[in-house]
Amino acid sequence: MPNIKSVVKDVKKSRERRLRNLTWRSKIKTFSKKTRQAIGTEQEGQMLKMTASVVDSAAQKGIIHKNAAARRKSRLMKRAAQAAKTA
């Protein structure tokens, strides 16, 4: 444990941020998984929209980089389009 007061505060803030980031990352993974499972069903469009919203929100908060958010959304959209093409 650090001795300097400002470093003690910094450690506390880092732990809080880590927990918040873990929550958001988990939410992104959960929505992505549900969207992949919904591809090809009638809920596909709704799940894609919700997942895109969650990913964009995380990028806006700085949880993930904006290019990473774009990549995740692009891969989901591409998967959905591929499933629509083959069906």
C-alpha positions, 0 to 999 in steps of 0.5 A: 500500500502506498504511503503518499496520500495522493497516490492512495487516492489514485489507487482508489480511483483506479479501482473504481474505474476498473470496476466500471470498465469491467461492467461495460466490457461485460455488457458489450460481450453479453449484447454481442453474444445475444446478437450473434445468437439472434442473427437469422431470427425476427429479433435480429434488427432490434438486437443489432440496434441495441448492441450498436447503442451499447458499443457506441456508448462505451466508446463515448465514455472511453471504455473502448476506443472508437475504432474498436467500437466501429470494428465490433459493429462492422463485424456484427453487421457483416455477419448479419448480412452474410446470414441474410444472403445465404438464407 
